[in-house]
Amino acid sequence: MVFPVVGGTQDTSYEIENSLRTGGGDNHHLSMVYGSSASNRKTWTFSGWIKLGQAAHFTEYYPNEKYLLTATDAAVSTTNIGYGGYTSGNAGGFHLQDGRSGTYIETTSKFRDPSAWYHVVVRYDSTQSTASDRIFIYVNGESQGLNYSNTGDPEVDLNTTVDFFLAGDNVDATSADSGNFVHNINSYMNSGFGAINNSFDGYMADWYLLDGQALAPTEFAETNDNGVWVPKKYTGTFNSHSFHLEFKQTGSSANSSGIGADTSGQDNHFKVGVNSTLAAVDITTDTPTNNFATLNPLNIRLGKGITFSEGNTQIQTGTTGGTVGGFSTIAGLKSGKWYAEFKPTVVGTNATMRFGIEDTDFNAADGLCNVAASAYASNGNKGRNATDTSHGNSYDDDDIIGVAVDLDNGAIYFSKNGTWQNSSDPESGSSKTGAAYTDILTILPTGGYMFAFNFVYNNSQQENVQANFGNPCNTISSGNADGNGYGNFEYAVPSGYYSLCTKNLAEFG
């Protein structure tokens, strides 16, 4: 069983309740301007938790850096922290760039695990007399080796200042405006510059930018009794230009009710930026202290032109035709009762979609039809090992398919829009009333199960599927949590079943 970042017997002394999900290419960004410039731009710290979406799948390099936090007044004058990599050999690292001084510093290590939360700290103090002490980038508490791609000296000069904390006068500026420094999250400029290639797709949680202090990562996180790097409450000071973003609110304005509310006490609030489509649905409970499953872009059975989005909770096919299958980032399920929902927004006239569970020893040539798979197809059949039999109703665009997996009694159940097919009852326990399959423990694969999907698509339509393991990318009209209070589903979670997240896994998995 995989417990990325948090799992096992967990330290619950500090909980991160929410994260912000941003979609690459969706122009999801937050903006802020300071009313005055900070007196000290030589010493500062950034701390934030980041979980990769489709960013984990790209293999290209500049200009496909993902801009996490920027301060920009014109294209040649910018400071930014990002993910991606300036050099082709380092695609997948974290970086600090400062256009004014020509500094580009990136981690030599690569970070491409879409199931894990990464804690990134940038510690900057150009007042240090020793050049190697001026910049540190930490990932999960470990100081990283750095590659310097400077246009000049290999390291930052003494007393170099950055563009963070400089003032601006127009937060809605959409073009280069000398002296108007706009601080953006997930954007280079308000114009949406490079939105498709340069916007980060994934999750952000517990973000700090602290002026006048160069702090160690242990101010924000610690190693717990299980040897796992976990968040802890920051108890230090916030100077005038500092901010702390917890992404707990849903408003669009620059105030305490907004998505970009600053909870440091300094009121350096961000607003939903110009043309940004960030909304309440983008505030999730997938966090470093309760990590939810998503679709895994690294293990997918690739067809042609497959696109992941919405923090790996949505997949869209290309238009050239093929077969695609994929599964959840959390796998190896051997016990417990688990629930997930899938919403095919475009099924396609010639496509047969299947949702269910799959063997972790999945063979890409099988496609949700090997002996351990158990699936519900869009034609209403249940299927396994290339054999389909009648089970329930067919489904189409925008229907919501529920999958309930009972690994205590060895049964799997399927619902369509809240109605359990074949008059089944997932709460029936050992009687397994109406279950699609009742032998999933008898054929339990060595590596356990994972939630999965598979479909064939044609060359004239773009099939689309949204997966909800408790952190939906689509708007939920009703709202239903599991018995532990975790997750957000369209239909009621059967009693005793749980969303696929690390807190539930620690208790039932």
JOGIPE-V144829 format. One line per field, one symbol per residue. burial: + if it has 24 or more other C-alpha atoms within 12 Angstrom, else -. Layout:
BEGIN
burial: ???
END
This chain:
BEGIN
burial: ++++++++-++---++++++++++++++++++++--++-+++++++++++++++++++++-++++++++++++++-+++++++++++--++++++++++++++++++++++++++++++++++++++------++++++++--+-++++-----+++--+++++++++-+++++-++-++++++++++++++++++++++++++++++++++++++++++++-----+++++-+---+++++++++++++++++++++++++++-++++++++++++++++++++++++++++++++++++++--+++++++++++++--++++++++++++++++++++++++++++--++++++++++++---+++++++++++++++++++---+--+++++++-++++++++++++++++++++++++-++++++--++++++++++-+++--+++++++++++---+++++++++++++-+---+++---+++++++++-+++++++++++-++
END
